[in-house]
Amino acid sequence: MRILYLATTVHLSTKMDDAIGASTHTLGLSNAFGELGHEVILVTEKRFSNDRDKDTINGHKVYRFPRYIPTAVKKSRSGIKKYFKFLKNFPLFITSFKLMRVINKEKIDCIFCRSHTLKIGTLLAIILKKPLYLEVIDPIYTQIDAQKAKTIFAYTKGIFPEEFHKKIYLVTAGVDPAIFHPVNRKKTYDCVYIGAFKEWDGLEDIILAVKYLKGLHLEIKVLLIGDGVRRYSIEQLVSSNNLTDNIYFTGKVSLGSISKFASQAKIGIAPYNTRLSERGKFDQYGFYFSPLKVVEYLRMGLPVVSSNYPLIKKIITSNIGITYPPGNIKLLAESLVTLANDKNLGKKGEDCLEKSEKYTWKKVAREMISVMNKG
């Protein structure tokens, strides 16, 4: 099967040197489809001037297009409003026209569309009469995409109206063992965070937990791997709390180097806290996304401390980690010390690797292909 993977809001650099969750997700799933004998043609975001329009990453053809984000039209007289509505959607038609040429050239069998690629997949599926499969990781999707999709692959049904529930197939996030794996290195840090410094990732809670422990004369060292728009503010917060000897930053790390850096730590930390976020629709839907970093830690043999949202509690059992109520700094701090100093940490690491076999992208891809083959 030749699959067009539409991910126009995801940036994949040639060297994958700015990888974050969306990037590892998209590439990992594409790799898994490839391992199962299918050919994936990727359509991703052209973000920087040195991004090529056409590229090859891990053997996958990649076409890059600029990201178009329509701007809502507010107070306006009806005629002008209609005019601006047309202009708002004009980039959609331009991108779709270009993608029609790609689909015909590459002899695409089906369109696999990340839901943030609003309406483009549906337009292409209708015009070219190709089956559309929708991948939804959060509430950002359109009704028309959900209506047109033959199947919706999602982590929860909770973000959809009941009318779509019958076409939803629940999946989990996955991990690519070729990227995330144990590396034998000296344990320099007690725990590690990997991510893009998102509001809901709980970086502030890490700082407060380390500060709490320091007040008890308990010193731990934390490694923060990654980059993002909030990194500078987090660095300032670490500095203002006099924790620069406890919390260290790597900055941007290439995808191929993450395991090498992360393996310097004893345990992984995923202190998700949706109350820290002004974005998303957590008040309405709760914790709705699959905890990608948790399964990545497991695949590297790192026991995990994480907040106890339902989707996470299904993964983390007592033999591979500790969960605690989101935002409870005292319990987070105690959990970090307890797990990092566990005498059976080696055995827990082995159990992590065993558990991670349930969450590989290849397993997720195999389930998706099975559903897609049924039509």
One Martini backbone bead per residue (centre of mass of N, CA, C, O) as a GRO file, in nm:
protein
  375
    1MET     BB    1   0.097   0.036   0.021
    2ARG     BB    2   0.028   0.380  -0.059
    3ILE     BB    3   0.102   0.645   0.170
    4LEU     BB    4  -0.038   0.950   0.264
    5TYR     BB    5   0.120   1.166   0.499
    6LEU     BB    6  -0.053   1.418   0.662
    7ALA     BB    7   0.179   1.678   0.820
    8THR     BB    8   0.169   2.020   0.799
    9THR     BB    9   0.253   2.078   1.128
   10VAL     BB   10   0.517   1.913   1.079
   11HIS     BB   11   0.866   1.903   1.154
   12LEU     BB   12   1.122   1.771   0.927
   13SER     BB   13   1.438   1.731   0.939
   14THR     BB   14   1.692   1.583   0.786
   15LYS     BB   15   1.850   1.531   1.082
   16MET     BB   16   1.663   1.546   1.329
   17ASP     BB   17   1.757   1.821   1.527
   18ASP     BB   18   1.427   1.907   1.624
   19ALA     BB   19   1.294   1.700   1.798
   20ILE     BB   20   0.962   1.614   1.882
   21GLY     BB   21   0.679   1.458   1.939
   22ALA     BB   22   0.561   1.493   1.648
   23SER     BB   23   0.814   1.389   1.501
   24THR     BB   24   0.846   1.106   1.632
   25HIS     BB   25   0.568   1.011   1.559
   26THR     BB   26   0.576   1.038   1.248
   27LEU     BB   27   0.837   0.873   1.198
   28GLY     BB   28   0.772   0.615   1.358
   29LEU     BB   29   0.517   0.536   1.195
   30SER     BB   30   0.650   0.532   0.918
   31ASN     BB   31   0.858   0.313   0.981
   32ALA     BB   32   0.648   0.095   1.047
   33PHE     BB   33   0.509   0.080   0.776
   34GLY     BB   34   0.769   0.001   0.626
   35GLU     BB   35   0.825  -0.269   0.784
   36LEU     BB   36   0.532  -0.379   0.665
   37GLY     BB   37   0.555  -0.294   0.336
   38HIS     BB   38   0.509   0.012   0.317
   39GLU     BB   39   0.457   0.325   0.152
   40VAL     BB   40   0.575   0.651   0.249
   41ILE     BB   41   0.438   0.979   0.199
   42LEU     BB   42   0.542   1.291   0.305
   43VAL     BB   43   0.368   1.580   0.455
   44THR     BB   44   0.523   1.880   0.553
   45GLU     BB   45   0.679   2.139   0.703
   46LYS     BB   46   0.791   2.459   0.593
   47ARG     BB   47   0.995   2.657   0.811
   48PHE     BB   48   1.269   2.693   0.661
   49SER     BB   49   1.484   2.810   0.417
   50ASN     BB   50   1.655   2.518   0.419
   51ASP     BB   51   1.414   2.375   0.329
   52ARG     BB   52   1.317   2.134   0.133
   53ASP     BB   53   1.070   2.045  -0.083
   54LYS     BB   54   1.252   1.788  -0.126
   55ASP     BB   55   1.297   1.465   0.039
   56THR     BB   56   1.493   1.230   0.251
   57ILE     BB   57   1.375   1.013   0.524
   58ASN     BB   58   1.438   0.704   0.600
   59GLY     BB   59   1.330   0.648   0.287
   60HIS     BB   60   1.135   0.889   0.278
   61LYS     BB   61   0.933   1.080   0.117
   62VAL     BB   62   0.946   1.450   0.113
   63TYR     BB   63   0.702   1.706   0.142
   64ARG     BB   64   0.707   2.066   0.148
   65PHE     BB   65   0.499   2.306   0.329
   66PRO     BB   66   0.360   2.571   0.420
   67ARG     BB   67   0.202   2.707   0.683
   68TYR     BB   68  -0.155   2.739   0.721
   69ILE     BB   69  -0.334   2.995   0.919
   70PRO     BB   70  -0.630   3.076   0.971
   71THR     BB   71  -0.817   3.374   1.017
   72ALA     BB   72  -1.039   3.506   1.195
   73VAL     BB   73  -1.353   3.663   1.134
   74LYS     BB   74  -1.480   3.950   1.237
   75LYS     BB   75  -1.633   4.216   1.243
   76SER     BB   76  -1.865   4.232   0.966
   77ARG     BB   77  -1.993   4.264   0.684
   78SER     BB   78  -2.122   4.023   0.491
   79GLY     BB   79  -1.962   4.073   0.226
   80ILE     BB   80  -1.679   4.093   0.353
   81LYS     BB   81  -1.686   3.826   0.503
   82LYS     BB   82  -1.698   3.646   0.252
   83TYR     BB   83  -1.434   3.741   0.129
   84PHE     BB   84  -1.252   3.656   0.374
   85LYS     BB   85  -1.330   3.362   0.371
   86PHE     BB   86  -1.199   3.302   0.102
   87LEU     BB   87  -0.910   3.395   0.176
   88LYS     BB   88  -0.872   3.200   0.413
   89ASN     BB   89  -0.902   2.937   0.203
   90PHE     BB   90  -0.699   2.967  -0.031
   91PRO     BB   91  -0.449   2.798   0.068
   92LEU     BB   92  -0.600   2.531   0.060
   93PHE     BB   93  -0.628   2.515  -0.254
   94ILE     BB   94  -0.333   2.536  -0.328
   95THR     BB   95  -0.230   2.290  -0.170
   96SER     BB   96  -0.424   2.082  -0.294
   97PHE     BB   97  -0.332   2.111  -0.585
   98LYS     BB   98  -0.039   2.017  -0.532
   99LEU     BB   99  -0.121   1.738  -0.402
  100MET     BB  100  -0.252   1.611  -0.647
  101ARG     BB  101   0.015   1.573  -0.799
  102VAL     BB  102   0.146   1.389  -0.592
  103ILE     BB  103  -0.064   1.160  -0.590
  104ASN     BB  104  -0.037   1.089  -0.892
  105LYS     BB  105   0.270   1.044  -0.904
  106GLU     BB  106   0.269   0.827  -0.642
  107LYS     BB  107   0.026   0.638  -0.638
  108ILE     BB  108  -0.199   0.665  -0.428
  109ASP     BB  109  -0.422   0.486  -0.208
  110CYS     BB  110  -0.402   0.666   0.065
  111ILE     BB  111  -0.515   0.886   0.334
  112PHE     BB  112  -0.314   1.004   0.606
  113CYS     BB  113  -0.449   1.224   0.861
  114ARG     BB  114  -0.368   1.480   1.038
  115SER     BB  115  -0.592   1.687   1.200
  116HIS     BB  116  -0.428   1.964   1.162
  117THR     BB  117  -0.501   1.917   0.854
  118LEU     BB  118  -0.731   2.114   0.768
  119LYS     BB  119  -0.939   1.974   0.504
  120ILE     BB  120  -0.735   1.865   0.295
  121GLY     BB  121  -0.796   1.561   0.299
  122THR     BB  122  -1.093   1.583   0.217
  123LEU     BB  123  -1.060   1.725  -0.054
  124LEU     BB  124  -0.885   1.501  -0.182
  125ALA     BB  125  -1.077   1.260  -0.138
  126ILE     BB  126  -1.308   1.372  -0.313
  127ILE     BB  127  -1.164   1.434  -0.585
  128LEU     BB  128  -0.985   1.140  -0.591
  129LYS     BB  129  -1.117   0.898  -0.446
  130LYS     BB  130  -0.993   0.858  -0.151
  131PRO     BB  131  -0.915   0.718   0.128
  132LEU     BB  132  -0.979   0.830   0.470
  133TYR     BB  133  -0.753   0.876   0.750
  134LEU     BB  134  -0.779   0.970   1.094
  135GLU     BB  135  -0.557   1.152   1.313
  136VAL     BB  136  -0.625   1.193   1.669
  137ILE     BB  137  -0.477   1.383   1.960
  138ASP     BB  138  -0.697   1.616   1.967
  139PRO     BB  139  -0.947   1.876   1.939
  140ILE     BB  140  -0.804   1.928   1.651
  141TYR     BB  141  -1.080   1.934   1.443
  142THR     BB  142  -1.309   1.857   1.188
  143GLN     BB  143  -1.618   1.761   1.099
  144ILE     BB  144  -1.558   1.692   0.799
  145ASP     BB  145  -1.329   1.493   0.857
  146ALA     BB  146  -1.489   1.295   1.037
  147GLN     BB  147  -1.708   1.229   0.820
  148LYS     BB  148  -1.511   1.125   0.583
  149ALA     BB  149  -1.386   0.920   0.746
  150LYS     BB  150  -1.353   0.584   0.780
  151THR     BB  151  -1.131   0.630   1.011
  152ILE     BB  152  -1.058   0.690   1.361
  153PHE     BB  153  -0.758   0.764   1.518
  154ALA     BB  154  -0.745   0.732   1.880
  155TYR     BB  155  -0.719   0.776   2.241
  156THR     BB  156  -1.019   0.901   2.256
  157LYS     BB  157  -1.377   0.964   2.273
  158GLY     BB  158  -1.413   1.235   2.451
  159ILE     BB  159  -1.365   1.451   2.188
  160PHE     BB  160  -1.641   1.332   2.075
  161PRO     BB  161  -1.913   1.290   1.931
  162GLU     BB  162  -2.127   1.024   1.922
  163GLU     BB  163  -2.153   1.002   1.603
  164PHE     BB  164  -1.827   0.895   1.587
  165HIS     BB  165  -1.774   0.632   1.760
  166LYS     BB  166  -1.799   0.395   1.542
  167LYS     BB  167  -1.519   0.507   1.379
  168ILE     BB  168  -1.344   0.446   1.628
  169TYR     BB  169  -0.995   0.372   1.689
  170LEU     BB  170  -0.807   0.266   1.948
  171VAL     BB  171  -0.494   0.399   2.052
  172THR     BB  172  -0.152   0.440   2.096
  173ALA     BB  173   0.133   0.526   2.166
  174GLY     BB  174   0.474   0.511   2.053
  175VAL     BB  175   0.789   0.335   1.981
  176ASP     BB  176   1.127   0.351   1.857
  177PRO     BB  177   1.389   0.130   1.898
  178ALA     BB  178   1.597   0.281   1.705
  179ILE     BB  179   1.590   0.543   1.899
  180PHE     BB  180   1.489   0.397   2.165
  181HIS     BB  181   1.748   0.304   2.400
  182PRO     BB  182   1.981   0.158   2.568
  183VAL     BB  183   2.272   0.307   2.739
  184ASN     BB  184   2.593   0.260   2.853
  185ARG     BB  185   2.608   0.477   3.135
  186LYS     BB  186   2.682   0.701   3.348
  187LYS     BB  187   2.521   0.810   3.646
  188THR     BB  188   2.474   1.161   3.681
  189TYR     BB  189   2.161   1.142   3.713
  190ASP     BB  190   1.851   1.098   3.852
  191CYS     BB  191   1.684   1.267   3.626
  192VAL     BB  192   1.465   1.287   3.327
  193TYR     BB  193   1.372   1.517   3.068
  194ILE     BB  194   1.157   1.502   2.772
  195GLY     BB  195   1.106   1.795   2.556
  196ALA     BB  196   0.912   2.119   2.478
  197PHE     BB  197   0.810   2.289   2.723
  198LYS     BB  198   0.528   2.257   2.800
  199GLU     BB  199   0.284   2.363   3.005
  200TRP     BB  200   0.184   2.050   3.082
  201ASP     BB  201   0.475   1.919   3.174
  202GLY     BB  202   0.578   2.035   3.468
  203LEU     BB  203   0.841   2.213   3.521
  204GLU     BB  204   0.764   2.370   3.780
  205ASP     BB  205   0.740   2.111   3.956
  206ILE     BB  206   1.031   2.031   3.946
  207ILE     BB  207   1.146   2.281   4.082
  208LEU     BB  208   0.984   2.257   4.348
  209ALA     BB  209   1.089   1.974   4.425
  210VAL     BB  210   1.390   2.046   4.443
  211LYS     BB  211   1.353   2.270   4.652
  212TYR     BB  212   1.228   2.096   4.873
  213LEU     BB  213   1.472   1.903   4.904
  214LYS     BB  214   1.682   2.118   4.970
  215GLY     BB  215   1.539   2.197   5.242
  216LEU     BB  216   1.618   1.882   5.337
  217HIS     BB  217   1.911   1.814   5.230
  218LEU     BB  218   1.830   1.709   4.928
  219GLU     BB  219   2.015   1.606   4.650
  220ILE     BB  220   1.935   1.656   4.305
  221LYS     BB  221   1.963   1.557   3.956
  222VAL     BB  222   1.859   1.730   3.655
  223LEU     BB  223   1.766   1.652   3.313
  224LEU     BB  224   1.702   1.871   3.033
  225ILE     BB  225   1.558   1.770   2.726
  226GLY     BB  226   1.551   2.031   2.496
  227ASP     BB  227   1.303   2.251   2.338
  228GLY     BB  228   1.150   2.588   2.351
  229VAL     BB  229   0.969   2.873   2.419
  230ARG     BB  230   1.005   2.808   2.752
  231ARG     BB  231   1.303   2.770   2.828
  232TYR     BB  232   1.396   3.049   2.933
  233SER     BB  233   1.192   3.070   3.171
  234ILE     BB  234   1.299   2.815   3.312
  235GLU     BB  235   1.590   2.910   3.352
  236GLN     BB  236   1.510   3.155   3.528
  237LEU     BB  237   1.373   2.988   3.753
  238VAL     BB  238   1.621   2.830   3.835
  239SER     BB  239   1.799   3.074   3.905
  240SER     BB  240   1.604   3.220   4.118
  241ASN     BB  241   1.626   2.929   4.296
  242ASN     BB  242   1.918   2.818   4.312
  243LEU     BB  243   1.940   2.542   4.077
  244THR     BB  244   2.204   2.511   3.885
  245ASP     BB  245   2.322   2.246   4.050
  246ASN     BB  246   2.048   2.059   3.973
  247ILE     BB  247   1.971   2.194   3.686
  248TYR     BB  248   1.992   2.079   3.345
  249PHE     BB  249   2.080   2.178   3.004
  250THR     BB  250   2.098   2.086   2.654
  251GLY     BB  251   1.902   2.145   2.452
  252LYS     BB  252   1.927   2.078   2.143
  253VAL     BB  253   1.857   1.741   2.016
  254SER     BB  254   1.909   1.482   1.845
  255LEU     BB  255   1.743   1.197   1.791
  256GLY     BB  256   2.007   1.006   1.796
  257SER     BB  257   2.097   1.134   2.104
  258ILE     BB  258   1.891   1.088   2.333
  259SER     BB  259   1.976   0.815   2.463
  260LYS     BB  260   2.257   0.906   2.549
  261PHE     BB  261   2.160   1.124   2.748
  262ALA     BB  262   1.934   0.972   2.916
  263SER     BB  263   2.136   0.736   3.027
  264GLN     BB  264   2.248   0.930   3.267
  265ALA     BB  265   1.992   0.835   3.406
  266LYS     BB  266   1.780   0.661   3.626
  267ILE     BB  267   1.518   0.835   3.557
  268GLY     BB  268   1.197   0.929   3.462
  269ILE     BB  269   0.997   1.235   3.387
  270ALA     BB  270   0.616   1.301   3.402
  271PRO     BB  271   0.467   1.601   3.525
  272TYR     BB  272   0.183   1.636   3.450
  273ASN     BB  273  -0.010   1.966   3.431
  274THR     BB  274  -0.301   2.111   3.328
  275ARG     BB  275  -0.319   2.364   3.529
  276LEU     BB  276  -0.068   2.516   3.374
  277SER     BB  277  -0.270   2.551   3.132
  278GLU     BB  278  -0.414   2.775   2.877
  279ARG     BB  279  -0.427   2.550   2.692
  280GLY     BB  280  -0.647   2.384   2.556
  281LYS     BB  281  -0.924   2.136   2.685
  282PHE     BB  282  -0.907   2.022   2.990
  283ASP     BB  283  -1.170   2.108   3.132
  284GLN     BB  284  -1.349   1.944   2.923
  285TYR     BB  285  -1.154   1.656   2.872
  286GLY     BB  286  -0.894   1.642   3.001
  287PHE     BB  287  -0.663   1.389   2.967
  288TYR     BB  288  -0.623   1.320   2.606
  289PHE     BB  289  -0.325   1.234   2.575
  290SER     BB  290  -0.062   1.050   2.488
  291PRO     BB  291   0.227   0.947   2.675
  292LEU     BB  292   0.507   0.946   2.505
  293LYS     BB  293   0.748   0.974   2.713
  294VAL     BB  294   0.689   0.721   2.877
  295VAL     BB  295   0.753   0.504   2.652
  296GLU     BB  296   1.040   0.607   2.602
  297TYR     BB  297   1.154   0.542   2.877
  298LEU     BB  298   1.098   0.240   2.876
  299ARG     BB  299   1.279   0.179   2.619
  300MET     BB  300   1.540   0.284   2.803
  301GLY     BB  301   1.505   0.162   3.102
  302LEU     BB  302   1.318   0.384   3.259
  303PRO     BB  303   1.192   0.459   3.525
  304VAL     BB  304   0.877   0.620   3.643
  305VAL     BB  305   0.765   0.951   3.707
  306SER     BB  306   0.409   1.026   3.738
  307SER     BB  307   0.121   1.130   3.677
  308ASN     BB  308  -0.229   0.999   3.750
  309TYR     BB  309  -0.353   0.967   3.490
  310PRO     BB  310  -0.539   0.731   3.342
  311LEU     BB  311  -0.348   0.675   3.090
  312ILE     BB  312  -0.098   0.625   3.283
  313LYS     BB  313  -0.202   0.403   3.483
  314LYS     BB  314  -0.212   0.183   3.253
  315ILE     BB  315   0.112   0.172   3.239
  316ILE     BB  316   0.195   0.234   3.540
  317THR     BB  317   0.348   0.024   3.754
  318SER     BB  318   0.516  -0.069   4.044
  319ASN     BB  319   0.759  -0.212   3.867
  320ILE     BB  320   0.814   0.088   3.687
  321GLY     BB  321   0.683   0.294   3.909
  322ILE     BB  322   0.542   0.627   3.990
  323THR     BB  323   0.246   0.779   4.108
  324TYR     BB  324   0.079   1.107   4.122
  325PRO     BB  325  -0.071   1.385   4.197
  326PRO     BB  326  -0.122   1.655   4.035
  327GLY     BB  327   0.078   1.908   4.194
  328ASN     BB  328   0.220   1.727   4.414
  329ILE     BB  329   0.518   1.811   4.539
  330LYS     BB  330   0.581   1.620   4.771
  331LEU     BB  331   0.525   1.351   4.616
  332LEU     BB  332   0.719   1.401   4.390
  333ALA     BB  333   0.977   1.422   4.557
  334GLU     BB  334   0.952   1.145   4.699
  335SER     BB  335   0.946   0.975   4.435
  336LEU     BB  336   1.225   1.048   4.328
  337VAL     BB  337   1.389   0.939   4.568
  338THR     BB  338   1.277   0.652   4.581
  339LEU     BB  339   1.340   0.557   4.287
  340ALA     BB  340   1.646   0.645   4.256
  341ASN     BB  341   1.704   0.450   4.538
  342ASP     BB  342   1.636   0.184   4.433
  343LYS     BB  343   1.760  -0.142   4.463
  344ASN     BB  344   1.564  -0.242   4.200
  345LEU     BB  345   1.628  -0.077   3.935
  346GLY     BB  346   1.728  -0.290   3.735
  347LYS     BB  347   1.465  -0.458   3.728
  348LYS     BB  348   1.282  -0.228   3.642
  349GLY     BB  349   1.422  -0.180   3.371
  350GLU     BB  350   1.347  -0.457   3.254
  351ASP     BB  351   1.038  -0.413   3.281
  352CYS     BB  352   1.025  -0.175   3.092
  353LEU     BB  353   1.113  -0.320   2.833
  354GLU     BB  354   0.883  -0.525   2.837
  355LYS     BB  355   0.647  -0.316   2.833
  356SER     BB  356   0.729  -0.164   2.561
  357GLU     BB  357   0.626  -0.389   2.359
  358LYS     BB  358   0.321  -0.266   2.372
  359TYR     BB  359   0.450   0.037   2.245
  360THR     BB  360   0.494   0.011   1.947
  361TRP     BB  361   0.466   0.129   1.630
  362LYS     BB  362   0.431  -0.147   1.497
  363LYS     BB  363   0.178  -0.227   1.651
  364VAL     BB  364   0.007   0.015   1.567
  365ALA     BB  365   0.036  -0.022   1.257
  366ARG     BB  366  -0.087  -0.305   1.237
  367GLU     BB  367  -0.369  -0.219   1.331
  368MET     BB  368  -0.423  -0.008   1.114
  369ILE     BB  369  -0.392  -0.187   0.863
  370SER     BB  370  -0.616  -0.384   0.938
  371VAL     BB  371  -0.841  -0.173   0.919
  372MET     BB  372  -0.780  -0.068   0.628
  373ASN     BB  373  -0.821  -0.349   0.482
  374LYS     BB  374  -1.137  -0.363   0.554
  375GLY     BB  375  -1.258  -0.066   0.480
   0.00000   0.00000   0.00000
